Amino acid sequence: MNLEYKQLFQEATGFEPFPYQELLATRENLPELLKVPTGAGKTSGVVIPWVWRRRFAEESIRIRTPRRLIYCLPMRVLVEQTYENVISWLDRLGLLAGSASWKKPEEKTGLIEYLPEHRQPDNEKISVHLLMGGEDAGKWAEYPERDAILIGTQDMLISRELNRGYASSRFRWPLEFGLLNNDCLWVMDEVQLMGAGLPTSAQMEAFRQGFGTFGNYHIIWMSATCEEEWIKTVDFKKPKLDQLKISPEDAKVEMLHKRLTAFKKLEKASITLKNTKKEDSSKEYIDKLSRLIQTQYQQAESAPSIVVIVNTVNRAQDLYKKLIKEYQSKSGTDTLEIFLLHGRFRPPEKTEIFNNFKSATNKNKGKILISTQVIEAGVDISAHILITELAPWSSLVQRFGRLNRYGEYDDSIVLWIDIDTKKDSQVALPYSVQELNIARSKLKGLKEVSPQTLDEITQPPMDAQRHVIRRKDLVDLFDTTQDLTGNDIDISRFIRDSEDRDVFVYWREWEENKPPEDYKGPLKEELCQVPIADFRNFLKNKKEQIWLWDYLEGKWINPKPNNIHPGQTFLINSQAGGYDLKIGWSKDCKDRVPQRFSGSGNNDSTSSDPGVNSGKWETIAKHADNTLKQMEKLLSDLEPIAWEHENTLKNAAYYHDIGKAHEVFQKAVLSDIDEDTDNMKEKLWAKSDRNSGIKYERKHFRHELASALLLLQNEDFIEDLGSNNVNLIAYLVAAHHGKVRLSIRSVPGETAPDNLEITRFARGIWEGDIIPEIDLGNNVKIPSTTLDLSLMEIGIDKYGNPSWLERMCELRDNLGPFRLAYLEGLVRIADWRASSLQEGSDE
């Protein structure tokens, strides 16, 4: 065994690595498929090797190891424990960027708070980020040159990988798309639970190979039960995957041997789940299940840890209420503790419930956790008794992994509850009858379900009837422009199977009839995932209390039930109810919902320019210099990534804001100021010292479109600077806010010219607008220019010049969507950094 790696792993985790964990770190190439049983340390077995290969291996391996590790877990499972574990490992190694506070500082356990502190010069450390959506979840994207670990569920991660990030501003989509498809190691954990996300992950790997990326990229699929055939798709047809499995050497390690052979008795429960459509039938089942739990609890010789897993949130909530009612009359320190955990909680409540269950040490009475699929992956718990409803075989294998996980019990038992689908196939939901039939047939021949026993069972074939993303779909998704009705391409079919897909909601309080326009977007702590069907029913009687931010108009609107799509984010007035701290989302809950928000800020829109207010006045020339310096520093830190485009990126950074010389922008930035206006007008400003937003006299005005037009109309001037791709510079300049990209068109409600002879206008720019001469210093002057919008037309103009759309589609096709998005992100990041400089600083 490599002694140095052994020391690193032991310092991080407190344990010696298993042989497969050491091999994964030190082999020449990373595997593509990692097959190890539940409880065998897959997470540490891939995270610590990445750290080793990125920081401590020989140089040839280090430079081939991507900067970003993206750890993707199945839908709705708990990601917080994985997040805390990774932070703990890095902190013990002294490699954690920022600071973490712990309940047990010596052990680095019990995370209280973690602050990555990005603005500190911490390039040598590794930051960790939990992608759960919200306005506070985007800092990771500002530092592409730094090593980072991103953790999230497939809905949050794959949606961003597809340029449609759930619970994220649409204007951030291209930035996240570029960073999640370049210079990344993707780890797909428990792929047998991913549904439609699995073929999507394989297709995206094929697309990265085909379109090309910057930096290195790799993907590892991990599972206890995955078969190689499951991963083959129409475009990903690799004949043989590089696999890494548990070896005989691993099985000889005492700790792992104990886990693999941990005894888990299997019995069929005395009750059966039948038709639940009728209220009486549902109540009868919950009553029987409650009695079964109490019987198991009473028969246990010692205070048991019981985990009950049912297949729907509604049944979990009903069972919890029933058990609480049964025990609420009992009080005192010896009372049995009962917990409910599912995927319809906000993150803080979810984390608190899980931590309380883990830390509950009532040795006299024991504890019960009622849960759903949320604990099938990413959760390190070890129950004494497990009661589970019948589920697909892959799900059952994961559920069995929550029982006697470390082999600490000699009498652990699984009781599985059959589901009778003969009279009512709907009772199988969210699964199919076929999946349950296959699982039932496998269970009937088993007496115990240790990992060793399960490993010998042939896995059922994956359901082939899934939507598969194709090359054309991905190309279409590159364009983030809304259609005129505000709709987008629905990607949910590429992420999960169920028709009952999710939206995101958050609760706040306000005094007026509608939320303030300057309300900051949701924080990740506020967001709760809700089934679309449930939400539509909830909306029917709460129309005036539910709001959706319209990015096109820049205002709050009441959503219509027939215009709700997966991944959207809705604001609910706290008085409308819909949530309980103990039971989570419930459309029937009428009580006020405590909000988890403090602060203020602005929602983004097609018209807003939040970056204009930097806290100090800054000219266009000064901001150009600062942005160029930031780009030079960024490229130096990223070397050799994107260096073939060095000159283009520097020019784009330098000229990105020249469109702010437009009269509309200068009027807006100089309005309502205390300074001598006439004196201020002698300069062209890029930034102001005001705190509030600015408003343009032309609705939907975009200065970056003016910047791009200026560059294209002064093409000879740009070519003199040594750039061989004026169209690429123009695109990067236009796209640096994520609002003007592939297409140029006017939008509904846009201010139209009074002069009817002006036929072309788009995004607040009118045909014939005159931009004054711009002196950027350094002997650089851009001549006064009359803007020409002919390139917004379809086809070739009278001079033989192609349209904007044709030029930009050619760029997308030549560079590939991943590389083009990455380049536009670099310009955007350099601009952010320049905008956030302290007053008087040029660094």
Secondary structure, DSSP 8 states (H G I E B T S, - for coil): --HHHHHHHHHHHSS---HHHHHHHHSSS--SEEE--TTS-HHHHHHHHHHHHHHTS-HHHHTTS-SEEEEEE-TT---HHHHHHHHHHHHHTT-BSSEEEEEETTTTEEEEEEE--TTSS-TTSBEEEEE--STTS-GGGG-TTS-EEEEEEHHHHHHHHTT--TTS-TTTHHHHHHHTSSSEEEEE-SGGG-TTHHHHHHHHHHHHHHH--SS-EEEEEEESS--GGGG--SS---SS--EEE--HHHHHSHHHHHHHT---EEEEEEEEE---SSHHHHHHHHHHHHHHHHHHHHH-SS--EEEEE-S-HHHHHHHHHHHHHHHTT--STT--EEEEE-TTS-HHHHHHHHHHHHH---TTT-EEEEE-GGGSSS----BSEEEEE---HHHHHHHHTTBSTTS--SS-EEEEEEE--SS-GGGGTTS-HHHHHHHHHHHTT-SB--HHHHHTS-------------HHHHHHHT-----TTS-----GGGT-S-SS-EEEEEEE--SSSS--TT-----GGG-EEEEHHHHHHHHHT-GGGEEEEETTTTEEE---GGG--TT-EEEEEGGG--EETTTEE-TT--S--------------SS--GGGB-SS-EEHHHHHHHHHHHHHHHHHHHTTTTGGGHHHHHHHHHHTTGGGGSHHHHHHHHTT-SS-HHHHTTS-EEEBS-SS----SSTT--HHHHHHHHHHHTHHHHHTTT-S-HHHHHHHHHTTTSSSSS-----TT----S-TT---EETTEETT-EE--EEEETTEEE--EE---GGGSSS--TTS---HHHHHHHHHHHH-HHHHHHHHHHHHHHHHHHHT--TT---
